[in-house]
Amino acid sequence: MTDKLSHLDEKGAARMVDVGQKQPSRRVARAAAKLLISPQTLELLAAGGLPKGDAVAVARVAGIMGAKKTPDLIPLCHPLPLASVSLDFRFEPDGVAIEAVASTTAQTGVEMEAMTAAAVAALALYDMVKSVEKGAVIQEVVLLEKSGGKSGHYLRK
């Protein structure tokens, strides 16, 4: 862990990090989120029986769009040429586990894009189930793994 935050200048003001001198490299990040819902809502979701339609398809597209819009949402995030963004949805007894993977060849990493994809997909799923379960909970938007760049490989314990 570093003692210095890279998005602050010497006076403590926010700044966009200058990555202009860095060499582009292949970078991949994997992130997750979870939507906690009741077994009844999960059954409706799995059967495609929600009033708004195919929730997983909508959430997948929303997550991809979210990744593409990350620099518009996170003020100091660099716009990146995304090579790919994919989302996987796994039905579990207490809800839906969402995993997003983003990749690029660039001068900075895609962690924020992967995390945004997972978070936006979870929000879209919430939107799709809220008519039957307003108490659904989004939890644990986390970086699971990243590779590439100067800091190398990271794997969440």
Contacts in CASP RR format, 6 or more apart in sequence:
PFRMAT RR
TARGET T0000
AUTHOR 0000-0000-0000
METHOD contacts of the structure
MODEL  1
MTDKLSHLDEKGAARMVDVGQKQPSRRVARAAAKLLISPQTLELLAAGGL
PKGDAVAVARVAGIMGAKKTPDLIPLCHPLPLASVSLDFRFEPDGVAIEA
VASTTAQTGVEMEAMTAAAVAALALYDMVKSVEKGAVIQEVVLLEKSGGK
SGHYLRK
6 17 0 8 1.000
7 14 0 8 1.000
7 15 0 8 1.000
7 16 0 8 1.000
7 17 0 8 1.000
7 76 0 8 1.000
8 14 0 8 1.000
8 15 0 8 1.000
9 15 0 8 1.000
14 75 0 8 1.000
14 76 0 8 1.000
15 76 0 8 1.000
16 76 0 8 1.000
16 78 0 8 1.000
17 76 0 8 1.000
17 78 0 8 1.000
17 108 0 8 1.000
19 78 0 8 1.000
19 107 0 8 1.000
19 108 0 8 1.000
20 107 0 8 1.000
22 107 0 8 1.000
22 108 0 8 1.000
22 149 0 8 1.000
22 150 0 8 1.000
23 107 0 8 1.000
24 105 0 8 1.000
24 106 0 8 1.000
24 107 0 8 1.000
25 105 0 8 1.000
25 106 0 8 1.000
25 107 0 8 1.000
25 148 0 8 1.000
25 149 0 8 1.000
26 103 0 8 1.000
26 104 0 8 1.000
26 105 0 8 1.000
26 147 0 8 1.000
26 148 0 8 1.000
27 103 0 8 1.000
27 104 0 8 1.000
27 105 0 8 1.000
27 106 0 8 1.000
27 108 0 8 1.000
27 109 0 8 1.000
27 110 0 8 1.000
27 146 0 8 1.000
27 147 0 8 1.000
27 148 0 8 1.000
27 149 0 8 1.000
28 101 0 8 1.000
28 102 0 8 1.000
28 103 0 8 1.000
28 110 0 8 1.000
28 145 0 8 1.000
28 146 0 8 1.000
28 147 0 8 1.000
28 148 0 8 1.000
29 101 0 8 1.000
29 102 0 8 1.000
29 103 0 8 1.000
29 109 0 8 1.000
29 110 0 8 1.000
29 111 0 8 1.000
29 113 0 8 1.000
29 114 0 8 1.000
29 115 0 8 1.000
29 143 0 8 1.000
29 145 0 8 1.000
29 146 0 8 1.000
29 147 0 8 1.000
30 99 0 8 1.000
30 100 0 8 1.000
30 101 0 8 1.000
30 114 0 8 1.000
30 143 0 8 1.000
30 144 0 8 1.000
30 145 0 8 1.000
30 146 0 8 1.000
31 99 0 8 1.000
31 100 0 8 1.000
31 102 0 8 1.000
31 111 0 8 1.000
31 114 0 8 1.000
31 115 0 8 1.000
31 117 0 8 1.000
31 118 0 8 1.000
31 141 0 8 1.000
31 142 0 8 1.000
31 143 0 8 1.000
31 144 0 8 1.000
32 97 0 8 1.000
32 98 0 8 1.000
32 99 0 8 1.000
32 100 0 8 1.000
32 118 0 8 1.000
32 140 0 8 1.000
32 141 0 8 1.000
32 142 0 8 1.000
32 144 0 8 1.000
33 98 0 8 1.000
33 100 0 8 1.000
33 118 0 8 1.000
33 119 0 8 1.000
33 121 0 8 1.000
33 122 0 8 1.000
33 138 0 8 1.000
33 139 0 8 1.000
33 140 0 8 1.000
33 141 0 8 1.000
33 142 0 8 1.000
34 95 0 8 1.000
34 96 0 8 1.000
34 97 0 8 1.000
34 98 0 8 1.000
34 122 0 8 1.000
34 138 0 8 1.000
34 139 0 8 1.000
34 140 0 8 1.000
35 95 0 8 1.000
35 96 0 8 1.000
35 98 0 8 1.000
35 122 0 8 1.000
35 125 0 8 1.000
35 126 0 8 1.000
35 129 0 8 1.000
35 136 0 8 1.000
35 137 0 8 1.000
35 138 0 8 1.000
36 94 0 8 1.000
36 95 0 8 1.000
36 136 0 8 1.000
36 137 0 8 1.000
36 138 0 8 1.000
36 139 0 8 1.000
37 45 0 8 1.000
37 94 0 8 1.000
37 95 0 8 1.000
37 96 0 8 1.000
37 129 0 8 1.000
37 133 0 8 1.000
37 136 0 8 1.000
38 133 0 8 1.000
39 93 0 8 1.000
40 132 0 8 1.000
40 133 0 8 1.000
41 129 0 8 1.000
41 132 0 8 1.000
41 133 0 8 1.000
41 136 0 8 1.000
42 91 0 8 1.000
42 93 0 8 1.000
42 95 0 8 1.000
42 96 0 8 1.000
44 50 0 8 1.000
44 129 0 8 1.000
44 132 0 8 1.000
45 55 0 8 1.000
45 56 0 8 1.000
45 91 0 8 1.000
45 96 0 8 1.000
45 125 0 8 1.000
45 128 0 8 1.000
45 129 0 8 1.000
46 91 0 8 1.000
48 54 0 8 1.000
48 55 0 8 1.000
50 128 0 8 1.000
50 129 0 8 1.000
50 131 0 8 1.000
50 132 0 8 1.000
51 131 0 8 1.000
51 132 0 8 1.000
52 58 0 8 1.000
52 127 0 8 1.000
52 128 0 8 1.000
52 131 0 8 1.000
53 128 0 8 1.000
55 124 0 8 1.000
55 125 0 8 1.000
55 128 0 8 1.000
55 129 0 8 1.000
56 89 0 8 1.000
56 125 0 8 1.000
58 124 0 8 1.000
58 128 0 8 1.000
59 87 0 8 1.000
59 89 0 8 1.000
59 98 0 8 1.000
59 121 0 8 1.000
59 122 0 8 1.000
59 124 0 8 1.000
59 125 0 8 1.000
59 128 0 8 1.000
60 87 0 8 1.000
60 89 0 8 1.000
60 121 0 8 1.000
62 120 0 8 1.000
62 121 0 8 1.000
62 123 0 8 1.000
62 124 0 8 1.000
63 85 0 8 1.000
63 87 0 8 1.000
63 100 0 8 1.000
63 116 0 8 1.000
63 117 0 8 1.000
63 118 0 8 1.000
63 120 0 8 1.000
63 121 0 8 1.000
63 124 0 8 1.000
64 85 0 8 1.000
64 87 0 8 1.000
64 117 0 8 1.000
65 120 0 8 1.000
66 73 0 8 1.000
66 116 0 8 1.000
66 117 0 8 1.000
66 120 0 8 1.000
67 82 0 8 1.000
67 85 0 8 1.000
67 100 0 8 1.000
67 102 0 8 1.000
67 113 0 8 1.000
67 114 0 8 1.000
67 116 0 8 1.000
67 117 0 8 1.000
67 120 0 8 1.000
68 82 0 8 1.000
68 85 0 8 1.000
68 113 0 8 1.000
69 116 0 8 1.000
70 77 0 8 1.000
70 80 0 8 1.000
70 112 0 8 1.000
70 113 0 8 1.000
70 116 0 8 1.000
71 77 0 8 1.000
71 78 0 8 1.000
71 79 0 8 1.000
71 80 0 8 1.000
73 116 0 8 1.000
74 112 0 8 1.000
74 116 0 8 1.000
77 112 0 8 1.000
78 106 0 8 1.000
78 107 0 8 1.000
78 108 0 8 1.000
80 104 0 8 1.000
80 106 0 8 1.000
80 108 0 8 1.000
80 109 0 8 1.000
80 110 0 8 1.000
80 113 0 8 1.000
81 104 0 8 1.000
81 105 0 8 1.000
81 106 0 8 1.000
82 102 0 8 1.000
82 103 0 8 1.000
82 104 0 8 1.000
82 110 0 8 1.000
82 113 0 8 1.000
83 103 0 8 1.000
83 104 0 8 1.000
83 105 0 8 1.000
84 101 0 8 1.000
84 102 0 8 1.000
84 103 0 8 1.000
85 100 0 8 1.000
85 101 0 8 1.000
85 102 0 8 1.000
85 103 0 8 1.000
85 113 0 8 1.000
85 114 0 8 1.000
85 117 0 8 1.000
86 100 0 8 1.000
86 101 0 8 1.000
87 98 0 8 1.000
87 99 0 8 1.000
87 100 0 8 1.000
87 101 0 8 1.000
87 117 0 8 1.000
87 118 0 8 1.000
87 121 0 8 1.000
88 98 0 8 1.000
88 99 0 8 1.000
88 100 0 8 1.000
89 96 0 8 1.000
89 97 0 8 1.000
89 98 0 8 1.000
89 121 0 8 1.000
90 96 0 8 1.000
90 97 0 8 1.000
90 98 0 8 1.000
90 99 0 8 1.000
96 125 0 8 1.000
98 118 0 8 1.000
98 121 0 8 1.000
98 122 0 8 1.000
98 125 0 8 1.000
99 118 0 8 1.000
99 144 0 8 1.000
100 114 0 8 1.000
100 115 0 8 1.000
100 117 0 8 1.000
100 118 0 8 1.000
100 121 0 8 1.000
101 114 0 8 1.000
102 110 0 8 1.000
102 113 0 8 1.000
102 114 0 8 1.000
102 117 0 8 1.000
103 110 0 8 1.000
104 110 0 8 1.000
104 113 0 8 1.000
109 146 0 8 1.000
109 148 0 8 1.000
109 149 0 8 1.000
110 146 0 8 1.000
111 143 0 8 1.000
111 146 0 8 1.000
114 143 0 8 1.000
114 146 0 8 1.000
115 141 0 8 1.000
115 142 0 8 1.000
115 143 0 8 1.000
118 141 0 8 1.000
119 138 0 8 1.000
119 141 0 8 1.000
122 138 0 8 1.000
122 141 0 8 1.000
123 138 0 8 1.000
125 136 0 8 1.000
126 136 0 8 1.000
126 138 0 8 1.000
129 136 0 8 1.000
130 136 0 8 1.000
142 156 0 8 1.000
143 154 0 8 1.000
143 156 0 8 1.000
144 155 0 8 1.000
144 156 0 8 1.000
145 153 0 8 1.000
145 154 0 8 1.000
145 155 0 8 1.000
145 156 0 8 1.000
146 152 0 8 1.000
146 153 0 8 1.000
146 154 0 8 1.000
147 153 0 8 1.000
147 154 0 8 1.000
END
